[in-house]
């Protein structure tokens, strides 16, 4: 049961990471500067808010706030995860801002601070110039293959599939508008219900909540430990 729950939470994190889309920037000190060059874009939209519903093994809602072409983003998720008769409430905030990513459990006033995982992909794929090319290469590097196109919420989406995790993604402007994951008896669906393009986002959304205690961890060590757990 512990391994199944760990796998479920890992899968949720993986889906969130896949939603990160593209980035073409490797200098965190330039994040606050306005720019329209493709190399400094992570999404094809400068700012916005997307609201989602989550169904299946995980039930709830998620709201994505992003600015600076996606170089700053915050995901607020309230849901209940049900796996094999075990139920766990999740009240999470995931903030990516510059060099670091903050994954916070609001109910426990605790969280982790890790190096932004997107930066690792940027380094590996630094020869890719335009954000379209980089975004596709990042998905391909994670085992995703484009299987078609589909209109969703009035947006023309590219549809990608990751057989290793049983995941399908509907991607528009390198933002995931919809995902379906079926793996190990777990079925999680993420579906956008409202898209607010170009709206201003309050800086408060990207700030660490007060009283939260952060532990800094090495994401590579976590990945290695999870691989050992799943052996």
C-alpha atoms as a printed R data frame, in Angstrom:
    type eleno elety resid chain resno       x      y       z
1   ATOM     1    CA   UNK     A     1   0.000  0.000   0.000
2   ATOM     2    CA   UNK     A     2   2.832  2.395   0.848
3   ATOM     3    CA   UNK     A     3   4.456  1.794  -2.523
4   ATOM     4    CA   UNK     A     4   1.145  2.269  -4.330
5   ATOM     5    CA   UNK     A     5   0.472  5.557  -2.530
6   ATOM     6    CA   UNK     A     6   4.037  6.722  -3.212
7   ATOM     7    CA   UNK     A     7   3.601  5.820  -6.865
8   ATOM     8    CA   UNK     A     8   0.319  7.746  -6.993
9   ATOM     9    CA   UNK     A     9   1.821 10.912  -5.534
10  ATOM    10    CA   UNK     A    10   4.875 10.560  -7.785
11  ATOM    11    CA   UNK     A    11   2.539 10.267 -10.761
12  ATOM    12    CA   UNK     A    12   0.739 13.466  -9.731
13  ATOM    13    CA   UNK     A    13   4.083 15.278  -9.541
14  ATOM    14    CA   UNK     A    14   5.071 13.886 -12.929
15  ATOM    15    CA   UNK     A    15   1.846 15.144 -14.500
16  ATOM    16    CA   UNK     A    16   2.477 18.579 -13.007
17  ATOM    17    CA   UNK     A    17   5.985 18.537 -14.439
18  ATOM    18    CA   UNK     A    18   4.642 17.602 -17.883
19  ATOM    19    CA   UNK     A    19   2.367 20.611 -17.635
20  ATOM    20    CA   UNK     A    20   5.442 22.799 -17.381
21  ATOM    21    CA   UNK     A    21   5.740 23.011 -21.142
22  ATOM    22    CA   UNK     A    22   8.672 24.815 -22.672
23  ATOM    23    CA   UNK     A    23  11.385 27.110 -21.535
24  ATOM    24    CA   UNK     A    24  14.153 28.743 -23.436
25  ATOM    25    CA   UNK     A    25  15.943 30.560 -20.651
26  ATOM    26    CA   UNK     A    26  18.894 29.489 -18.543
27  ATOM    27    CA   UNK     A    27  19.712 32.662 -16.632
28  ATOM    28    CA   UNK     A    28  17.501 33.102 -13.572
29  ATOM    29    CA   UNK     A    29  18.644 36.689 -12.993
30  ATOM    30    CA   UNK     A    30  16.966 37.726 -16.245
31  ATOM    31    CA   UNK     A    31  13.531 36.500 -15.234
32  ATOM    32    CA   UNK     A    32  12.220 39.878 -14.227
33  ATOM    33    CA   UNK     A    33  13.046 41.510 -17.565
34  ATOM    34    CA   UNK     A    34  10.368 41.968 -20.212
35  ATOM    35    CA   UNK     A    35  11.197 40.210 -23.453
36  ATOM    36    CA   UNK     A    36   9.414 38.714 -26.409
37  ATOM    37    CA   UNK     A    37  12.243 36.608 -27.815
38  ATOM    38    CA   UNK     A    38  11.410 32.930 -28.255
39  ATOM    39    CA   UNK     A    39  14.501 32.007 -26.249
40  ATOM    40    CA   UNK     A    40  12.945 33.613 -23.184
41  ATOM    41    CA   UNK     A    41   9.500 32.080 -23.570
42  ATOM    42    CA   UNK     A    42   8.275 29.028 -21.750
43  ATOM    43    CA   UNK     A    43   4.694 29.246 -22.989
44  ATOM    44    CA   UNK     A    44   3.286 30.910 -26.077
45  ATOM    45    CA   UNK     A    45   1.121 33.132 -23.854
46  ATOM    46    CA   UNK     A    46   2.648 35.864 -21.691
47  ATOM    47    CA   UNK     A    47   0.319 35.487 -18.699
48  ATOM    48    CA   UNK     A    48  -2.969 33.991 -17.685
49  ATOM    49    CA   UNK     A    49  -5.057 31.822 -15.415
50  ATOM    50    CA   UNK     A    50  -6.374 28.344 -16.183
51  ATOM    51    CA   UNK     A    51  -8.909 26.538 -14.003
52  ATOM    52    CA   UNK     A    52  -9.148 22.746 -14.035
53  ATOM    53    CA   UNK     A    53 -11.226 19.958 -12.574
54  ATOM    54    CA   UNK     A    54  -9.589 16.684 -11.522
55  ATOM    55    CA   UNK     A    55 -11.534 13.422 -11.778
56  ATOM    56    CA   UNK     A    56 -10.907  9.719 -11.337
57  ATOM    57    CA   UNK     A    57  -8.637  8.378  -8.594
58  ATOM    58    CA   UNK     A    58  -8.008 12.009  -7.660
59  ATOM    59    CA   UNK     A    59 -11.019 14.328  -7.313
60  ATOM    60    CA   UNK     A    60 -10.802 18.082  -6.938
61  ATOM    61    CA   UNK     A    61  -9.738 21.333  -8.572
62  ATOM    62    CA   UNK     A    62  -6.556 23.005  -9.713
63  ATOM    63    CA   UNK     A    63  -5.810 26.587 -10.729
64  ATOM    64    CA   UNK     A    64  -2.701 27.533 -12.690
65  ATOM    65    CA   UNK     A    65  -1.408 31.126 -12.550
66  ATOM    66    CA   UNK     A    66   1.486 32.135 -14.801
67  ATOM    67    CA   UNK     A    67   3.325 35.273 -15.830
68  ATOM    68    CA   UNK     A    68   6.515 36.304 -17.695
69  ATOM    69    CA   UNK     A    69   5.746 33.834 -20.484
70  ATOM    70    CA   UNK     A    70   5.539 31.066 -17.888
71  ATOM    71    CA   UNK     A    71   8.875 31.716 -16.213
72  ATOM    72    CA   UNK     A    72   6.838 32.279 -13.052
73  ATOM    73    CA   UNK     A    73   3.946 29.999 -12.279
74  ATOM    74    CA   UNK     A    74   1.938 28.723  -9.337
75  ATOM    75    CA   UNK     A    75  -0.432 25.772  -9.164
76  ATOM    76    CA   UNK     A    76  -3.004 25.580  -6.375
77  ATOM    77    CA   UNK     A    77  -4.551 22.129  -5.974
78  ATOM    78    CA   UNK     A    78  -7.246 20.958  -3.566
79  ATOM    79    CA   UNK     A    79  -8.219 17.335  -4.030
80  ATOM    80    CA   UNK     A    80  -8.774 13.919  -2.518
81  ATOM    81    CA   UNK     A    81  -6.676 10.987  -3.694
82  ATOM    82    CA   UNK     A    82  -8.261  7.535  -3.377
83  ATOM    83    CA   UNK     A    83  -6.062  4.513  -4.014
84  ATOM    84    CA   UNK     A    84  -6.836  0.921  -3.039
85  ATOM    85    CA   UNK     A    85  -9.263  1.892  -0.281
86  ATOM    86    CA   UNK     A    86  -6.883  4.523   1.106
87  ATOM    87    CA   UNK     A    87  -7.960  8.170   0.995
88  ATOM    88    CA   UNK     A    88  -5.734 11.212   1.382
89  ATOM    89    CA   UNK     A    89  -6.697 14.897   1.222
90  ATOM    90    CA   UNK     A    90  -4.282 17.138  -0.678
91  ATOM    91    CA   UNK     A    91  -4.043 20.912  -0.317
92  ATOM    92    CA   UNK     A    92  -0.954 21.746  -2.313
93  ATOM    93    CA   UNK     A    93   0.806 24.720  -3.837
94  ATOM    94    CA   UNK     A    94   3.545 24.255  -6.430
95  ATOM    95    CA   UNK     A    95   5.485 27.426  -7.282
96  ATOM    96    CA   UNK     A    96   8.170 27.727  -9.931
97  ATOM    97    CA   UNK     A    97  10.009 31.033  -9.796
98  ATOM    98    CA   UNK     A    98  13.432 31.407 -11.309
99  ATOM    99    CA   UNK     A    99  16.031 28.966 -10.083
100 ATOM   100    CA   UNK     A   100  13.821 27.167  -7.578
101 ATOM   101    CA   UNK     A   101  10.642 25.162  -7.272
102 ATOM   102    CA   UNK     A   102   8.619 25.135  -4.055
103 ATOM   103    CA   UNK     A   103   6.235 22.251  -3.333
104 ATOM   104    CA   UNK     A   104   4.080 23.139  -0.333
105 ATOM   105    CA   UNK     A   105   1.546 21.255   1.793
106 ATOM   106    CA   UNK     A   106  -0.723 24.035   3.039
107 ATOM   107    CA   UNK     A   107  -2.446 21.916   5.703
108 ATOM   108    CA   UNK     A   108   0.889 21.000   7.271
109 ATOM   109    CA   UNK     A   109   2.598 24.390   6.755
110 ATOM   110    CA   UNK     A   110   5.576 22.561   5.311
111 ATOM   111    CA   UNK     A   111   7.221 22.092   1.975
112 ATOM   112    CA   UNK     A   112  10.333 21.459  -0.042
113 ATOM   113    CA   UNK     A   113  12.608 23.739  -2.005
114 ATOM   114    CA   UNK     A   114  14.379 22.182  -4.962
115 ATOM   115    CA   UNK     A   115  16.234 23.397  -7.998
116 ATOM   116    CA   UNK     A   116  13.812 24.164 -10.796
117 ATOM   117    CA   UNK     A   117  13.665 20.862 -12.772
118 ATOM   118    CA   UNK     A   118  13.039 22.769 -15.983
119 ATOM   119    CA   UNK     A   119  16.560 24.216 -15.781
120 ATOM   120    CA   UNK     A   120  18.001 20.730 -16.116
121 ATOM   121    CA   UNK     A   121  16.024 20.224 -19.309
122 ATOM   122    CA   UNK     A   122  17.156 23.627 -20.569
123 ATOM   123    CA   UNK     A   123  20.786 22.632 -20.066
124 ATOM   124    CA   UNK     A   124  20.275 19.288 -21.812
125 ATOM   125    CA   UNK     A   125  18.436 20.878 -24.737
126 ATOM   126    CA   UNK     A   126  20.218 24.232 -24.835
127 ATOM   127    CA   UNK     A   127  20.919 23.969 -28.566
128 ATOM   128    CA   UNK     A   128  17.185 24.204 -29.311
129 ATOM   129    CA   UNK     A   129  16.448 27.841 -30.151
130 ATOM   130    CA   UNK     A   130  12.753 28.557 -30.675
131 ATOM   131    CA   UNK     A   131  10.251 27.769 -27.946
132 ATOM   132    CA   UNK     A   132   8.238 25.530 -30.299
133 ATOM   133    CA   UNK     A   133  11.262 23.402 -31.129
134 ATOM   134    CA   UNK     A   134  12.438 23.288 -27.511
135 ATOM   135    CA   UNK     A   135   8.994 22.390 -26.180
136 ATOM   136    CA   UNK     A   136   8.623 19.461 -28.532
137 ATOM   137    CA   UNK     A   137  12.139 18.231 -27.836
138 ATOM   138    CA   UNK     A   138  11.466 18.326 -24.089
139 ATOM   139    CA   UNK     A   139   8.324 16.229 -24.499
140 ATOM   140    CA   UNK     A   140  10.131 13.798 -26.788
141 ATOM   141    CA   UNK     A   141  12.983 13.475 -24.273
142 ATOM   142    CA   UNK     A   142  10.429 12.325 -21.681
143 ATOM   143    CA   UNK     A   143   9.094  9.652 -24.009
144 ATOM   144    CA   UNK     A   144   6.104 11.536 -25.413
145 ATOM   145    CA   UNK     A   145   5.048 11.109 -29.026
146 ATOM   146    CA   UNK     A   146   2.659 13.286 -30.981
147 ATOM   147    CA   UNK     A   147  -0.335 11.207 -32.049
148 ATOM   148    CA   UNK     A   148  -2.641 13.831 -33.522
149 ATOM   149    CA   UNK     A   149  -4.452 17.121 -33.123
150 ATOM   150    CA   UNK     A   150  -7.796 18.000 -31.543
151 ATOM   151    CA   UNK     A   151  -9.832 21.089 -30.755
152 ATOM   152    CA   UNK     A   152 -10.517 21.512 -27.050
153 ATOM   153    CA   UNK     A   153 -12.205 24.537 -25.463
154 ATOM   154    CA   UNK     A   154 -11.921 26.267 -28.798
155 ATOM   155    CA   UNK     A   155  -8.135 25.792 -28.894
156 ATOM   156    CA   UNK     A   156  -6.241 23.762 -31.485
157 ATOM   157    CA   UNK     A   157  -4.249 21.304 -29.386
158 ATOM   158    CA   UNK     A   158  -1.483 18.873 -30.248
159 ATOM   159    CA   UNK     A   159  -2.111 15.503 -28.615
160 ATOM   160    CA   UNK     A   160   0.852 13.630 -27.137
161 ATOM   161    CA   UNK     A   161   1.046 10.168 -25.618
162 ATOM   162    CA   UNK     A   162   3.468  8.763 -23.049
163 ATOM   163    CA   UNK     A   163   3.071  5.002 -23.030
164 ATOM   164    CA   UNK     A   164   5.478  4.550 -20.116
165 ATOM   165    CA   UNK     A   165   3.107  6.385 -17.755
166 ATOM   166    CA   UNK     A   166  -0.141  5.734 -19.622
167 ATOM   167    CA   UNK     A   167  -0.604  9.477 -20.151
168 ATOM   168    CA   UNK     A   168  -2.182 11.487 -22.963
169 ATOM   169    CA   UNK     A   169  -1.727 15.259 -23.089
170 ATOM   170    CA   UNK     A   170  -3.649 17.935 -24.976
171 ATOM   171    CA   UNK     A   171  -1.153 20.786 -25.411
172 ATOM   172    CA   UNK     A   172  -1.880 24.323 -26.623
173 ATOM   173    CA   UNK     A   173   0.843 26.966 -26.710
174 ATOM   174    CA   UNK     A   174   2.829 24.498 -24.548
175 ATOM   175    CA   UNK     A   175   0.196 24.642 -21.847
176 ATOM   176    CA   UNK     A   176  -1.499 21.371 -20.939
177 ATOM   177    CA   UNK     A   177  -5.249 21.894 -21.197
178 ATOM   178    CA   UNK     A   178  -6.175 18.274 -20.648
179 ATOM   179    CA   UNK     A   179  -4.489 15.072 -19.532
180 ATOM   180    CA   UNK     A   180  -5.584 11.494 -18.989
181 ATOM   181    CA   UNK     A   181  -3.452  9.042 -17.049
182 ATOM   182    CA   UNK     A   182  -4.158  5.340 -16.577
183 ATOM   183    CA   UNK     A   183  -1.377  3.411 -14.880
184 ATOM   184    CA   UNK     A   184  -1.118  0.755 -12.163
185 ATOM   185    CA   UNK     A   185  -4.822  0.812 -11.396
186 ATOM   186    CA   UNK     A   186  -4.761  4.622 -11.107
187 ATOM   187    CA   UNK     A   187  -6.930  6.808 -13.318
188 ATOM   188    CA   UNK     A   188  -6.428 10.591 -13.109
189 ATOM   189    CA   UNK     A   189  -8.007 13.093 -15.497
190 ATOM   190    CA   UNK     A   190  -7.143 16.793 -15.583
191 ATOM   191    CA   UNK     A   191  -9.504 18.972 -17.628
192 ATOM   192    CA   UNK     A   192  -9.381 22.732 -18.129
193 ATOM   193    CA   UNK     A   193 -12.745 24.439 -17.679
194 ATOM   194    CA   UNK     A   194 -11.780 28.109 -18.126
195 ATOM   195    CA   UNK     A   195  -8.884 29.923 -19.761
196 ATOM   196    CA   UNK     A   196  -8.149 33.579 -19.048
197 ATOM   197    CA   UNK     A   197  -5.499 34.649 -21.558
198 ATOM   198    CA   UNK     A   198  -3.338 37.664 -20.940
199 ATOM   199    CA   UNK     A   199  -4.951 38.634 -17.661
200 ATOM   200    CA   UNK     A   200  -2.850 40.216 -14.956
201 ATOM   201    CA   UNK     A   201  -1.772 37.905 -12.138
202 ATOM   202    CA   UNK     A   202  -1.265 39.188  -8.597
203 ATOM   203    CA   UNK     A   203   2.344 38.792  -7.349
204 ATOM   204    CA   UNK     A   204   0.813 37.313  -4.190
205 ATOM   205    CA   UNK     A   205   0.125 34.096  -6.096
206 ATOM   206    CA   UNK     A   206   3.867 33.477  -6.463
207 ATOM   207    CA   UNK     A   207   4.806 34.154  -2.840
208 ATOM   208    CA   UNK     A   208   5.506 31.464  -0.267
209 ATOM   209    CA   UNK     A   209   2.647 31.436   2.300
210 ATOM   210    CA   UNK     A   210   3.582 32.699   5.752
211 ATOM   211    CA   UNK     A   211   4.495 30.183   8.472
212 ATOM   212    CA   UNK     A   212   5.501 27.565   5.917
213 ATOM   213    CA   UNK     A   213   8.716 25.755   6.854
214 ATOM   214    CA   UNK     A   214  10.779 24.729   3.820
215 ATOM   215    CA   UNK     A   215  13.334 21.949   3.619
216 ATOM   216    CA   UNK     A   216  15.823 22.151   0.779
217 ATOM   217    CA   UNK     A   217  16.276 18.834  -0.997
218 ATOM   218    CA   UNK     A   218  18.159 17.460  -3.974
219 ATOM   219    CA   UNK     A   219  15.619 16.311  -6.584
220 ATOM   220    CA   UNK     A   220  18.126 13.864  -8.075
221 ATOM   221    CA   UNK     A   221  18.412 12.078  -4.719
222 ATOM   222    CA   UNK     A   222  14.603 11.837  -4.475
223 ATOM   223    CA   UNK     A   223  14.391 10.303  -7.942
224 ATOM   224    CA   UNK     A   224  17.046  7.731  -7.018
225 ATOM   225    CA   UNK     A   225  15.220  6.824  -3.789
226 ATOM   226    CA   UNK     A   226  11.935  6.365  -5.672
227 ATOM   227    CA   UNK     A   227  13.631  4.081  -8.158
228 ATOM   228    CA   UNK     A   228  14.927  1.977  -5.251
229 ATOM   229    CA   UNK     A   229  11.435  1.870  -3.663
230 ATOM   230    CA   UNK     A   230   9.894  0.619  -6.895
231 ATOM   231    CA   UNK     A   231  12.395 -2.219  -7.390
